[in-house]
Amino acid sequence: MTKKILIYSFFIFFLPSCQLGYLVKSSYYQIKLLSQRRSFEDALKDPNIDDETKRKIRLISVVKKYAEQKLSLIHTNNYETFVLLDDKYVVYAVTASYKDRLEAFTWSFPIVGKVPYKGFFKKTDADDEKAALENQNLDVMERGVSAYSTLGWFSDPLLSSMTAFDDHDLVETVIHETTHATLYIKNNADFNERLATFVGNQGMESFYEETEGGDSPNIAKAHLISEDSKIFSQFISDEIKKLEKFYSENKGSATLMDDRDKTFALIKSNFDQSCSLKLKSATFKNFSKQKLNNAVFLSYKTYYQDLTLFQKAFDKLGRDWPKFISHFKEIKKSTDPAKELQEFVQ
């Protein structure tokens, strides 16, 4: 799984009362994490924090200011404090899907509505959830998560798990998560994530173009990452449509599972023989090396399907960030934001 896929936004503190144990445990760890926050000023003076981490702390301050002033993202108190974690991930995420169709197993939380993922601060808890879902004959994926957004309910700190990223991924992550704090549509997790993915990638490009100018190595790499996201988005969008057609045409088939394994193998082959040859960065290099199932495909769908629609909207609005963000604030009021976006770009 790619770094981009590992970078999820989680809302583990919004929980229904029927999940009391999960509520209590998640709330405890959320409060514990927030209690460990320290100011950037304090972290920069700490001799036990290495120089590279301190450099990235300074970078984040610049990115946050840029996102607010140039990309028209909301001003928050996020990313003004630092937390040093004991683990390379802050939470562990579990997603699930039905084996005979591309349909997510969802959890319902207040505020955010239905979401196709559940986060745990302890890997052992995520492992238990994964096992329970597999016992229900579901496809399951579990992965470590390096960053998440609390949508402005708390002041999100910069986590040491995030400073492990290279600069480009770190810049993209901060813009991605700030997009969630700016715009989040209840019961539309996929739309929210695709919007944040597009703004994160495009905003990262804009950041390097404006702050460094010319033909700096960072700008060149930013362009490659952004272009690769578009190339992979087109590839995975096409393959998901084919997979959806496969399930529709083979519904109830006695050989469905064997046939889907062959279909997964063909998708990997298509990636190796076509898509991978067009990619210039390492962002998606491990796609064909992972074990595929429907939960994996739905995670890619959440983040990368039809990103071209957001690009078309950005171009149609003159590549003007204030207009773009304002437009999506209006779309937020729609009962079907994906349909409204489609109609706008057409």
LUMDO-701401 format. One line per field, with one value per residue (C-alpha): x, y, z; residue number from 1. Coordinates in nm, 3 decimals. Example, Ala and Ser with C-alpha at 12.3 -4.5 7.8 and 13.67 -1.06 7.14 Angstrom:
east = c(1.230  1.367)
north = c(-0.450  -0.106)
up = c(0.780  0.714)
seq = c(1  2)
//
This chain:
east = c(0.000  0.127  0.204  -0.093  -0.327  -0.175  -0.256  -0.620  -0.837  -0.998  -1.276  -1.249  -1.382  -1.733  -1.897  -2.247  -2.346  -2.382  -2.003  -1.931  -1.607  -1.471  -1.582  -1.410  -1.086  -1.064  -1.145  -0.878  -0.606  -0.719  -0.696  -0.362  -0.223  -0.348  -0.195  0.149  0.139  0.421  0.470  0.690  0.905  0.964  1.030  1.282  1.479  1.484  1.834  1.680  1.492  1.712  1.788  1.595  1.275  1.327  1.368  1.036  0.867  0.977  0.858  0.512  0.473  0.541  0.304  0.022  0.047  0.054  -0.252  -0.452  -0.343  -0.302  -0.526  -0.814  -0.821  -0.955  -0.733  -0.709  -0.479  -0.374  -0.006  0.120  0.222  0.429  0.386  0.660  0.499  0.627  0.517  0.565  0.184  -0.065  -0.363  -0.440  -0.727  -0.957  -1.174  -1.396  -1.599  -1.830  -1.650  -1.899  -1.931  -1.754  -1.962  -1.806  -1.893  -1.960  -1.972  -2.203  -2.076  -2.239  -2.127  -1.949  -2.221  -2.132  -1.764  -1.595  -1.322  -1.262  -0.950  -0.774  -0.488  -0.358  -0.266  -0.391  -0.740  -0.726  -0.611  -0.912  -1.150  -0.992  -1.035  -1.399  -1.479  -1.304  -1.519  -1.817  -1.672  -1.572  -1.266  -1.061  -0.763  -0.567  -0.294  -0.105  -0.206  0.034  -0.207  -0.571  -0.796  -1.040  -1.226  -1.150  -1.289  -0.937  -0.612  -0.436  -0.064  0.216  0.300  0.644  0.486  0.433  0.789  0.907  0.767  0.980  0.909  0.665  0.449  0.456  0.344  0.069  -0.048  -0.084  -0.280  -0.489  -0.586  -0.647  -0.888  -1.088  -1.099  -1.224  -1.478  -1.637  -1.970  -2.153  -2.210  -1.982  -1.649  -1.536  -1.612  -1.438  -1.126  -1.101  -1.140  -0.869  -0.644  -0.675  -0.625  -0.332  -0.152  -0.235  -0.174  0.165  0.256  0.138  0.334  0.665  0.597  0.526  0.784  1.077  0.994  1.185  1.295  1.399  1.432  1.139  0.911  1.018  0.945  0.613  0.506  0.603  0.407  0.102  0.114  0.158  -0.150  -0.349  -0.212  -0.285  -0.627  -0.720  -0.586  -0.760  -1.084  -1.095  -1.008  -1.270  -1.537  -1.432  -1.440  -1.788  -1.903  -1.742  -1.936  -2.259  -2.222  -2.114  -2.357  -2.438  -2.179  -2.044  -1.695  -1.704  -1.414  -1.182  -1.277  -1.219  -0.869  -0.798  -0.942  -0.719  -0.417  -0.513  -0.539  -0.187  -0.063  -0.230  -0.057  0.287  0.255  0.088  0.041  0.373  0.565  0.418  0.495  0.797  0.796  0.788  0.446  0.254  0.539  0.418  0.062  0.107  0.307  0.025  -0.246  -0.561  -0.915  -1.230  -1.140  -0.812  -0.988  -1.244  -0.963  -0.814  -1.161  -1.205  -0.892  -0.825  -1.132  -1.213  -0.974  -0.994  -1.333  -1.169  -0.895  -1.158  -1.338  -1.010  -0.930  -1.283  -1.256  -0.937  -0.710  -0.814  -0.794  -1.043  -1.300  -1.235  -1.278  -1.581  -1.739  -1.703  -1.845  -2.157  -2.149  -2.137  -2.501  -2.602  -2.767  -2.550  -2.217  -2.063  -2.349  -2.331  -1.957  -2.015  -2.277  -2.054  -1.757  -1.979)
north = c(0.000  0.345  0.624  0.816  0.535  0.514  0.875  0.857  1.099  0.937  1.043  0.777  1.001  1.036  0.714  0.574  0.484  0.117  0.098  0.201  0.004  0.144  0.493  0.479  0.333  0.565  0.872  0.776  0.745  1.061  1.261  1.099  1.198  1.556  1.582  1.515  1.819  2.066  2.396  2.415  2.665  2.413  2.128  2.337  2.398  2.029  1.881  1.532  1.613  1.570  1.853  1.694  1.678  2.040  2.138  1.973  2.148  2.480  2.365  2.285  2.638  2.775  2.525  2.595  2.969  2.913  2.685  2.943  3.253  3.120  2.813  2.970  2.686  2.758  2.898  2.656  2.591  2.264  2.187  2.439  2.175  1.857  1.505  1.246  0.902  0.567  0.405  0.485  0.505  0.703  0.469  0.147  0.141  -0.144  -0.143  -0.423  -0.517  -0.792  -1.060  -1.081  -0.710  -0.378  -0.262  -0.132  -0.244  0.083  0.220  0.506  0.786  1.114  1.429  1.250  0.993  0.666  0.597  0.291  0.261  0.226  0.341  0.201  0.345  -0.004  -0.254  -0.545  -0.390  -0.348  -0.709  -0.824  -0.621  -0.761  -1.118  -1.054  -0.914  -1.202  -1.440  -1.269  -1.375  -1.022  -0.900  -0.696  -0.463  -0.332  -0.069  0.178  0.543  0.833  1.130  1.209  1.511  1.587  1.835  2.125  1.967  1.956  2.129  1.854  1.831  1.755  1.391  1.234  0.973  1.254  1.384  1.047  1.145  1.315  1.684  1.645  1.391  1.602  1.914  1.715  1.562  1.895  2.045  1.726  1.729  2.105  2.052  1.818  2.085  2.332  2.113  1.790  1.657  1.413  1.064  1.138  0.989  0.903  1.251  1.415  1.205  1.257  1.632  1.635  1.416  1.654  1.968  1.805  1.714  2.031  2.249  2.087  2.175  2.532  2.562  2.473  2.680  2.991  2.950  2.832  2.937  2.844  2.490  2.377  2.001  2.023  2.167  1.899  1.624  1.784  1.778  1.412  1.313  1.508  1.364  1.011  1.057  1.151  0.854  0.610  0.763  0.696  0.340  0.246  0.417  0.207  -0.116  -0.057  -0.006  -0.335  -0.507  -0.374  -0.508  -0.846  -0.879  -0.773  -1.028  -1.313  -1.262  -1.598  -1.785  -2.103  -2.016  -1.650  -1.663  -1.849  -1.615  -1.305  -1.429  -1.448  -1.098  -0.963  -1.124  -0.959  -0.618  -0.661  -0.759  -0.455  -0.234  -0.385  -0.381  -0.044  0.193  0.133  0.216  0.567  0.645  0.861  0.849  0.568  0.659  0.363  0.124  -0.151  -0.175  -0.512  -0.657  -0.639  -0.892  -0.759  -0.795  -0.584  -0.385  -0.281  -0.174  0.028  0.211  0.308  0.405  0.630  0.827  0.805  0.733  1.007  1.273  1.421  1.570  1.787  1.885  1.989  2.196  2.360  2.447  2.570  2.805  2.953  2.761  3.017  2.868  3.105  3.039  2.665  2.636  2.866  2.652  2.336  2.511  2.560  2.197  2.100  2.203  1.954  1.621  1.463  1.650  1.398  1.444  1.822  1.815  1.596  1.835  2.136  2.007  1.899)
up = c(0.000  -0.084  0.158  0.028  0.120  0.464  0.522  0.643  0.839  1.139  1.368  1.636  1.911  1.760  1.874  1.924  2.280  2.189  2.153  2.510  2.546  2.223  2.327  2.663  2.530  2.229  2.437  2.689  2.424  2.242  2.565  2.648  2.309  2.340  2.689  2.535  2.309  2.342  2.162  1.855  2.042  2.320  2.076  1.881  2.201  2.299  2.249  2.235  1.913  1.607  1.363  1.076  1.281  1.385  1.020  0.939  1.230  1.079  0.736  0.874  1.008  0.660  0.492  0.737  0.676  0.301  0.308  0.500  0.307  -0.047  -0.069  0.127  0.378  0.723  0.998  1.289  1.582  1.420  1.364  1.616  1.870  1.852  1.993  2.001  1.964  2.084  1.757  1.388  1.352  1.556  1.494  1.311  1.065  0.969  0.658  0.527  0.221  0.109  -0.092  -0.380  -0.454  -0.414  -0.121  0.196  0.544  0.725  1.077  1.179  1.401  1.505  1.320  1.034  0.963  0.792  0.729  0.574  0.836  1.208  1.389  1.695  1.897  1.976  1.706  1.916  1.916  1.539  1.505  1.710  1.494  1.178  1.303  1.400  1.055  0.880  1.085  0.921  0.583  0.486  0.298  0.546  0.529  0.826  0.803  1.012  0.995  1.035  1.050  1.108  1.142  1.423  1.199  1.430  1.746  1.889  1.802  1.606  1.678  1.436  1.511  1.495  1.265  1.014  1.033  0.904  0.562  0.302  0.255  -0.034  0.148  0.463  0.277  0.103  0.431  0.612  0.322  0.292  0.659  0.661  0.372  0.598  0.867  0.605  0.425  0.541  0.413  0.639  0.493  0.197  0.306  -0.048  -0.183  0.114  0.072  -0.305  -0.260  0.008  -0.207  -0.500  -0.290  -0.111  -0.432  -0.626  -0.321  -0.268  -0.627  -0.578  -0.255  -0.417  -0.728  -0.522  -0.246  -0.459  -0.814  -1.126  -1.189  -0.842  -0.773  -0.532  -0.799  -1.045  -0.793  -0.696  -1.061  -1.094  -0.783  -0.896  -1.247  -1.113  -0.896  -1.205  -1.404  -1.123  -1.065  -1.426  -1.408  -1.082  -1.188  -1.507  -1.323  -1.053  -1.320  -1.481  -1.142  -1.069  -1.406  -1.328  -1.002  -1.170  -1.450  -1.219  -0.933  -0.774  -0.978  -0.817  -0.941  -0.837  -0.592  -0.831  -1.113  -0.903  -0.813  -1.185  -1.227  -0.949  -1.118  -1.448  -1.279  -1.139  -1.484  -1.640  -1.386  -1.449  -1.828  -1.869  -1.576  -1.400  -1.718  -1.716  -1.353  -1.274  -0.893  -0.637  -0.495  -0.637  -0.711  -0.477  -0.609  -0.779  -0.489  -0.234  -0.166  -0.328  -0.202  -0.221  0.091  -0.072  -0.392  -0.198  -0.017  -0.351  -0.472  -0.168  -0.246  -0.617  -0.828  -1.081  -0.953  -1.303  -1.210  -0.945  -1.189  -1.445  -1.183  -1.079  -1.442  -1.511  -1.213  -1.355  -1.116  -0.859  -0.509  -0.335  -0.610  -0.597  -0.220  -0.226  -0.498  -0.289  0.014  -0.199  -0.315  0.053  0.077  -0.194  -0.118  -0.389  -0.412  -0.654  -0.901  -0.870  -0.939  -1.245  -1.379  -1.313  -1.509  -1.798)
seq = c(1  2  3  4  5  6  7  8  9  10  11  12  13  14  15  16  17  18  19  20  21  22  23  24  25  26  27  28  29  30  31  32  33  34  35  36  37  38  39  40  41  42  43  44  45  46  47  48  49  50  51  52  53  54  55  56  57  58  59  60  61  62  63  64  65  66  67  68  69  70  71  72  73  74  75  76  77  78  79  80  81  82  83  84  85  86  87  88  89  90  91  92  93  94  95  96  97  98  99  100  101  102  103  104  105  106  107  108  109  110  111  112  113  114  115  116  117  118  119  120  121  122  123  124  125  126  127  128  129  130  131  132  133  134  135  136  137  138  139  140  141  142  143  144  145  146  147  148  149  150  151  152  153  154  155  156  157  158  159  160  161  162  163  164  165  166  167  168  169  170  171  172  173  174  175  176  177  178  179  180  181  182  183  184  185  186  187  188  189  190  191  192  193  194  195  196  197  198  199  200  201  202  203  204  205  206  207  208  209  210  211  212  213  214  215  216  217  218  219  220  221  222  223  224  225  226  227  228  229  230  231  232  233  234  235  236  237  238  239  240  241  242  243  244  245  246  247  248  249  250  251  252  253  254  255  256  257  258  259  260  261  262  263  264  265  266  267  268  269  270  271  272  273  274  275  276  277  278  279  280  281  282  283  284  285  286  287  288  289  290  291  292  293  294  295  296  297  298  299  300  301  302  303  304  305  306  307  308  309  310  311  312  313  314  315  316  317  318  319  320  321  322  323  324  325  326  327  328  329  330  331  332  333  334  335  336  337  338  339  340  341  342  343  344  345  346)
//
